[in-house]
Amino acid sequence: MSEVMEALPATEDSDAGAHPIFAGAPRSVEFNKLRKRLIRNTREALDKFGMVRPGDRWLVALSGGKDSYGLLALLLDLKWRGLLPVDLLACNLDQGQPNFPKHILPEYLTRVGVEHRIEYQDTYSIVTDKLPQGATYCSLCSRLRRGNLYRIAREEGCSALVLGHHRDDSLETFFMNLFHGGKLAAMPPRLLNDDGDVEVLRPLIYCAEEDLARFADAMQFPIIPCDLCGSQDGLERNAMKAMLTDIERRMPGRKDVMIRALGNISPSHMLDPRLFDFAALADRRTTP
């Protein structure tokens, strides 16, 4: 049964000038620098890709992992400061994985005063029924989850589904497509679903996974690990993550350079005639 909880007002125990989710946040200079960097990266994505339309309502997908918690906290921070004029509804889809701790998210969200909806849909049984034992569950599980989140967004009057994918996710997707798909494509910051009625937004697209991990640790989010379905090792994405980690270790700063490169494309220096009319070059050639 789904459950909708209304937001609670800020209390005297809350930090002055901050959303109650930050009540227990560290007061250190190091944490403030980290928080400001994540806010700056998030604002850049929101502005650069035109994600915000004042008055809209966003469904913020919350899995219980570090990235989605970070997404929620940063959006609440921006909204609290009057920099994000949209309504937010946090949503967790309980997919029926064995041993899923159902109490953690509703208790936490109620305590910090966040409007939320908890929805139960047993997609885990569908995945295990459709796929043979030992197969990778992630792709089918993700598609089923996304379909349900689109439905919930419609039911709640939300124009957008907001996801916690970050810089490293987009780079890993790019290299997976490069190495295995034979195409140049990454995880976009903004797209429209196939039905054309719900946008997908990724405001953390410039945020580093390492920063989000440090942020989650400092904020002491009640993390729910993604191993409840016996998630498999050796996935292609893990190989891309290891490769990028090695590159960053040997050449610090390369991940930031790569994510910027995805927004700085020269079609005339690629090999796709759909993006650049190479045949027309002959017509533009000057005669000696």
Secondary structure, DSSP 8 states (H G I E B T S, - for coil): --EEE------TTS-TTS-GGGTT----HHHHHHHHHHHHHHHHHHHHTT---TT-EEEEE--SSHHHHHHHHHHHHHHHTT---SEEEEEEEE---TT--TTHHHHHHHHTT--EEEEE--HHHHHHHHS-TTS--HHHHHHHHHHHHHHHHHHTT-SEEE----HHHHHHHHHHIIIIISS-----SEEE-TTSS-EEE-TTTTS-HHHHHHHHHHHT-----S-TT---SS-HHHHHHHHHHHHHHHSTTHHHHHHHHTT---GGGSS-TTTS-GGGHHHH----
